[in-house]
Every structure is written in structure tokens, then in C-alpha cells.
Amino acid sequence: MKKKLAMSLATVMLLLSACGGPASGGGSSSSEQTNVSDPSAVPTPPTGGNTIQFTPSATIEETVLVDESDVKITATDLSYTNRAVEVNLSIENNTDKNLSFQGGMRNYYCSSINGYMVDGGYLNTDVTAGKKANETLSFSADELSLMGITDIADIELCFYICDEDRDDYLETGPRQLKTSIADNYDYAIDTYRQTIGNSDLLNSLGLSVTYNSEEAVFSQGGVRVVTQTLATNSDGEPALLIELENTSNEIVRAVTSNVAINGLEFQDGTWSTDAIGPGKRRVSALTLSSALDEHYQEIFGISEIGLITYNLEIKDTDYDTVGSPQILTLSVPGVSTEHDVSEEELYQSNGLRIVSKGLVPDPFELSDDIHILLLVENGSPEELCFDIIDDSISINGYMTDFLCFSNWVVPGNSAVLQVELDSSSLEKSGIAKLEDITEIELAVEVRDNDYNTIADPVVTFTGKPALN
């Protein structure tokens, strides 16, 4: 009866999606391209914003990026639109196989510009044996502006090629495309850090910084956290921006998981997996508003974000852990780090506690589902997993279908167990609205890292609306 969903990944572009960046144009929505493969052609830079303009002028010469195993990929020119930088490619499949060409995948390698790993540059095209294709890779000017990139010194691209049976054919690794300004570009400057410190530029991107920390909180396997920044976009959606630098000679993957706000974990599991090339930086964005509906945050007593904790783990190309996973924190001075642990206590034993925060309607207007909000506390010395046991929920004495995320909770933290009751299942039991629920019974299972059951209390409580 229980279903589970995987949590989607948060990216920098989710934070910027509601904002008009400096390359969005000063009132024009034109996407006219300027081809700059000819060094004599001077592009008209995009305009907009009120501080620093994204004004690319770099050009490229036609560059062969891949020429092996009877496959050839050539960068033919560099183009600019009002919202993007575009790399135009010519792809040749000189084999006797039909091949699929892919690129821009975050967890494989993705792409980099001027030493920063960036999203975009996505490629997924099939080329029949003996044929050619022309494709365009696009990179958001908004994201580049956040990285402090005003012109293009170089672009690194990776390509993965497989056959019709999805068997590997070729993995190219990073291939560098240099532009006309590459030889004079200073890669040592952390342009992203300059952007984070420039409030006028951030305003032009529709962003504001609540707190920025340059404290050295992590350094393992050649990877270090350079800055942690709590930022908010123009829609009031907060995100934690984590700037990472890879000083090693290998591609690594930075995995973030188990994010908690003010000591309260909303959803466990992996939030992002970001590949970082040798000598490159990456800004990983954890969009905190995606964890729990803003209305629910009020129910749990979180009016401001004062403390963020998360787990950071570095993996190599074989997904083996480098070093040890580490819990990192960002504490905002002068802001409360508490959450509300009150309401109806259902269970307390050996440092474990379960509290009912009440019932709420589904936040989506088109859904009639009802949510049970539980607060679980881990006062033990080890990380524990809290979950709802399959086929254990009854409403007014009737078994009910439900959906729930389990939560791994670190010692000393609390977590939300959000149980979504299926409306169609409730209707079969004569329950049409929240007020019809008078009695709830469910079983919570608590497990350790070896999946041994520590506790499995069955709790019964009355259904009542959440207080806020």
C-alpha cells in the first residue's frame, strides 16, 4: 500500500529560473544570434541589468574536438543570443554502426567554462552510420553571470557515445575549446566570489544574499569548500550555494545529502551529485524551498533559516568514497536555530520521540489527498532511519493507501515524516474531508545502519488540523 518517490535534484538554474538575468535584454525578447567564428566579426553584446554587463566578444577558430575511432566532432563557431552562449558542432559518424552522441550530463562530467563547471551544453542526438549532423550546445547567460563570467576564455566539453544496444562506444573525457582571449585570461581569480560580494550585480540577477561564509569547513581528497552562501531569489525561495574547488588531478563527484534546517530534516537521501573536473570549481545549489511547503515550515515553527546542516561526500569516477562523509553546517548569526517540537506526543522511549503535528490538506489545488505531519526526534548516539511500516495505517478503523518518505536522522536532530493519505482510498471508507478523520493508527519502524529494528511502536491518535 505504500509508495515512495525519489527527490529531484536542485541546481543553480532552479534558483535563477524566476529571475531575469543581465543577459535577458533591456525590453526585447529577441533571440537573434551573432556568429563570431570570424575574428573580424564583432558581436553586439546582450544588454540589461544595472551593474556589470554580460558582454562576450571572444571568437574561436574551427576546432576539432574529437577525431578517433572513426568519429569526428568539430566546433565550427561560437554564437551569442540575448540569453545564451552557443557552441555549434559538426558531428560525423564514419563507422558502420548507428551511434548516439550525448553530453552535458551532470553526474558524468558536464561542461566547464573559464574553470567553472556549468550546467547546459546538453547533447543527445542519434547519427546513422556514415552520416553527419549539426548540433548546437547552449549555456545560460544568467548562470555564467552568477559565476562572474563576462567573456569566454575556454569551454571544456565531454562526449559519451554508445551504439544502438546502449553499449559503450567511446567516452572522450574533457576536450578543451579555446577562444581568442584564452592566452590572456587569469584563471586564478575567483570570479564567483567577486559576484557574491557584489550586491548590485546580485540584484540585477534577482538574487540577494542573507549570509556568506568563507570559513574552511571541508578539505578532503583535494576537494575543498570555498564558500557557503544562503541566498534568496525574487520569489523569496531560499537556497544554499556551496562553492567547491577540486585541486586534484582526477574528476570527482561531490554528493550532498540529508539537509536539515534549524535542526529539522525534511527529506533525507541525495540532494545533488555534481562532477568536478581537475582544477575546476563548481557551485552546487540546494534549493531549500523544495524540501517542504512553506506553509508546513510555519507548522514546524521555522520562520527564518538560522542553521543549515548537510552531509558532503566525495566520490571518484568509480563512485568509491574518497575520505569520509562529513556533516557541514552554516549558522547565520543572530537568527534563531530552533524549531517547534510541541503538540501531541505519541511515543517517547530511549531518546526516541514521535509527535503528531496534525493534519493538513494537500498543498496542490488539484489533489484531495490529506497529509499527516509527524515530527520524529533522534536522541540516540547513532544515525537512525524512521519509516512507516507497510500496510500499517488505518483511518477510522479502515486500512488506507498512503505515500511516505523515510528519513535517516543524525544524532540530536529531528525530522519530518510526511504521510500522504490517498483520497480515493479514503473515499472508499466514507471519508470525504479532513474533518471526517477521527482516529488514526499507524506503526513506525526505527532502524540502525545495519537495518536492525530498534523500535516499532504502534501509535493511535485523533485526527485534527495542524496548528500554525
N, C-alpha and C positions, 0 to 999 in steps of 0.2 A: 504493500500500500504506500510505501514511502518512495519518493523520487528525489534525486539530487541534481543540481545544476553546477556547472563549472563557472567560476567567476572570470569575467572578461578582464583583459589586461588594460592597464592605464598607460597612456602615453602623453608626451608633451603636447601633441596636437589636440588631444581632448581638452586640455586646459585652454588652448588658444582658439578652439573652434567657435566660441561665441564672440570672439573679438575681431575687429578689423585691424590688421597689422599695417605697418607703414608702407607695404607694397600694394595695398588694396586700391590705390588710386584716389585722387582728390575729387571724386564725384563721378568718375567714369568707370563703367564695369567692363570695358573693352578688354579682350584677351589677345590683342594684336601682338604678334611675335616680332622680335628683332633678331635676325640671323647675324651672328658675329663670328662665323668661321673665317671670314675675310678680315684680316687685320686692319684693312683700310676703312672698314665699316664701323662707325661709331654709333652704338645703340643709344636710343633715348631711354634714360633710366626711368623706372617707375617712380611715381611721386605719392605723397601722402604722409600722414604723421606730422609731428610738430617739432621734432628734435633732430635725430640722425636719420638720414635717408638711406634706404637700401638702393645703392647706385652702382650696380655691376657694370663693368666696362671691359672685363677680361675677354680675350679671344682664345681660340685654340686652332691648331693645325690638325688636319685629318690624322688620326692616331689609331694604329692597330692595337687593340687591347688583348685579343686572343687570336692565335694562329697556330693551332695544334690539333692533332687527332682529326684532321680533315674538317675542322670547324674554324670559322673566322668571324670575329666581331670587331667592327671598326667604328670609332666615334667620328662622325662626319662633321658635326658642327655643334655649337653651343648657342642656345636661343634664350631670350628673356621675354616673359609676359608680365602683365601687371601684378601677377600673383605668384609667379614661379620661375625657377631656373630649369631649363630643359636640355637634356643631352640627347641628341639624335644619333641613332645607331643603325648600322647596316649589318645584318646577320646572314651568314652563308652556311648552309648545311651541305657540305660536299661529300657526305657519307652516303651509303646505300640504306640508311635507316631513317625513319621518321623520328625527329627529336623534339623534345620540349625544353625551352630555354627559360630559366627562372632567375630572378634576382630581387634584391631589396627585402629579404626575409630577416626579421629582427633577430630571431634566435639562431640563425646560421651565421651571418656576419653583418648583413645590412650594408650600408654605404657610409662613407665619410666625406666631409668637405672641410678643408682647411684644418684638419686634425680633430674634428668633432664628428662622432658617429651621429648620423641623422636618419630619420625616417624618410620615406619616399624612395624614388628610384625603383619603384616596383615594376617587375617584368614577369610576364607569364604568357609565352607565345609558342605555338607549335609550328615547326617548319618541316615540310615534307622533304624527303631525300632528294638531294640535288637542287633544291630551291633556295630562294633568298627571301628576306623580309626586312622591312624598315620599321623601326620601333622608336618611341620617344620615352625617355625616363624623366619624371618630373619631381622637383624638390620645392617645397613650400617656402616662399619668401618670408612668411611670418616666423616659421621655425628658425630659419637662418638668421633673421634679425634678433631673435631671442638669444642665439648663440653669439651675437655681436659680429656676425659676418656681413660685411658691406660689399665685398667683392670676392671673386672666386679665384683662389690660387691653385687649388688642385681638387680633384674628385677621385675617390677610390671606389671601385665597383667590384663586386664579386658575382660570379655566374655559376649556377648549378644546372647541369644538362643531363637529362635522362631520356631513355628510349620509350617506346610505346608500352612496354611492360613495366614501366616505372623503375627499371633497373638503372643504377648509376652509369653514366657515360663519361662525364667529366665534371670535376669541381676545380674551378680555376684559382681560388684564393684571390686576395686583393690585387686589382690591376689599377695602376695609377694613371690618371689623365691630367697632365699639367697644362696650365694656361699661360698666357703671356706675362702674368705678374708673378709667377711662381718663384723665380730666382731671387726676387727682392722681398719676398714675404717673410715676416718674422713669426714663426710658429711658436716661439717661446711665450708670446703674450696670451694670457688667458682672457680672451675677448668676452666670454660668457660672464666671467666675474665682473668685468667692467660694466656689462649691461645690467646685472643685478644691482649694482651700486648706482645706477643712473635712473632716478625716479621719473624724470621727464620722458625718457625713452620707454620705460615700462608703461607709463600712462598712454603713450601712443600705441602700444600693443594691447591696451585694455587690461593691464595687469598692475597689481600693487603688491608690495612685499610687507608682510606682517613682521617677519623676523628672519634674519640671515645670520648663520653661524659659520665661521671658518675654523672652528676647533678641529684638531686632528683626532678623530674618533675611530678611525679604522685604517689599518695598513697590513695587508696580507698578500703574499704571493705576487708582489709587485703592483698590487692594486690599492689605491687609497681613496678615501672620501675627502674631496677638496672643500666642498661647501654643502650645507644643508639649508634650504630656504623654504619657509612657509609663505606661499603666495596665493592670491585670490584673483579670479578673473572678473570681468564686468558683470557677470551674472551672480556674483557672490559665491562661486564654487571654489573651495579651497583645495590646494594640492601641496604635497611635499616634493620639492625639486631636489634631487640628490645628484651632485656633480661628482663623477668618478673619473679617475685617471689610471690608465694601465701603463706602467713603466716597464713591464716585462717584454720579452721578445716573442710572446705567444698570444694568440687570440684567447680571450677568456670570456666567460659569461657571468654577469652579476645577477643573482637571483634574490629578489626581495619577497618576503612573506610575513604573515602574521602581524599585520599592522594593528596597533591599538591607539585610541585617542583618549587621553586623560585616564589611562589605566584600564580602558574598556575595549576589548577586542570585538569587532563587529563580524568579521568573516576571516577564517584562517585560510591557510593554503597560499600558493604562489600568487603574487600580485603582478610581477613582471619578470621577464628573463631577457636581459639585454647583452648582446655580444659587443665586446670592445676590442678593437684591433690593437696591435703593438704600438705603443707610443701615442695612443689616441685617448680622447676624453669622451664621456657620454653623460648626458643629463637624463636621468630616469625620473619620470613623473608619476607619483602615486596620487590619483585623484580621490581625495578623501570623501567627497560627496557621494561617490558611487558605492560606498560601503553600506550606508544605511540612510534611509529617507530622513530629510531634515526635521520633519515632524517627530520622527522617532527619537532623534537626538535630544529633543526637548524632554521627551518622556523619561529618558535616562539621565536627565539633569546636566546635559552638556550644552552650555550657551556659548562658550568660547573654547577654542583649542589652545590649551596650555602645555600639553605634553603629548608627544608622538613617540611611540616605540615601534620598532620593526626589526625583523631578522634579515641579515645580509649574509649571503653565502657566495663564494667564488668557485666556479667550476671551470675545468679545462675543456678542450674540444671533445673529449670522450665523456663529458658530463661527470667526471670524477671530482670530488670536492678538493679544493686547494686550501690548506689551512683548516680553520674550524669556523662553523657558523657563529655569528656574533650578533647579540641583541644591541641595537643602537638606539639612542634617544635624542630628541630635540626638545628642549624645555624653553618655553617662551617666558622671559622674566615678567613678573607682575601679573600673570594671568593664572586663574585657578586651574589646578590639575586634577580636580575631583570630579566624580560622577555620583549620581544618586543611587544608593543601594537599598532604599526603603521599599515599602509596600508589603504584600502578603508573603511571608516566609513559608515555604513549602517543605524545606529539608535543611538540616544542619547537623553535620557529624564529621569528626576528624579533619576539621579545616575546610570541608566542602560545604557549600551553601547554595540553595536554589530559591529564587524569589520570583513570584509572578508580578509582572508589571502591568498586567491587564490585557484586554482585547482591543484591537483596532481594525477598521476596515482596510481592505487592500488599497494602497496609495494610487493604483492605476484605476482611472474612472471606468474603464470598460470591464473591470473584474469585480465580481461579487464575493470573492474569497474573503475569509476572515483570518487575521493573524493573532496568534498567541505570542506575547513577548515575555520571554524568561530571561532573568539575569542569573548567571552561574558564577560562583567565586571559587578560585583555587587557592586555598591557604596551605597547601601541602608543599614539601620541598622539591617536587618534581613536576615536569610538564605533564598535563593530563588532557585527555580528549573527552569532551562532553557530547553526547548524542542522544537522540530519541530512538528508542527501540522500535523496530518494525512491528506493525500490527498491534501497537500498544495504546493507541489513542481512542477513547470513546467520548462522545459528546451526548449528554443526557441519556447515557446508557447504550448508545448506538455506536458501533465501530465506524470510523471515518477515515477517508483517504487524506493524506497530508504530504507536504513537502517541507524539508528542513535541511539546513546546513549544519554539519557537525562543527565543533570548534576545539582546536588544541589551545590550551590556556597555560601560559607560563606561570611559575610560582608568583603569588602576590597579585596577579591580575584577575580581572573579571571579564566576562564575555557575554554576548547576546546569543541566545538561541531563539531564532525567529521561526515559529511553526506556522506554516500557511495551510489552513483548512480548506479543502476543496469544496466550492459552493454547490456543485452538482451532487456530491456525496452528502452534504448537509441537507439538501432539499429532500433527498430520499428518506431522511429521518424526520422530516417535518420541521426543519429549521430554516427559516427564510431570512432572518436578520440576526444581527449581533445580540439583540436583547432577548432572543429566544433561548440563548445558551444559559443554562442554569448550573450544570455540573460538568467538569472536565476531569478525566482520569488519563494519566499517561505515565510511561516509565522512562526514566533517564538512565543511561549507561555511562559510567565513568571508567576509562581505560588508561593504563600507563603506556609507555613507549614500546613495551613488549606485547601490547594488546591484551594484557591480563585485566580482567574486570576488577576494579577497586570497589565500586559500589553500583547498585542498580535499583535505586529506590522507586517505588510506585507512589505517585502523589495524586491526591484528589483535591480539587479546589473549585470555587464558584466562578462562573464566568461574569466578568464585569468590565466595563470600558476602562481603558487606561486613563490615568490622571495626568494632566500636564498643565 
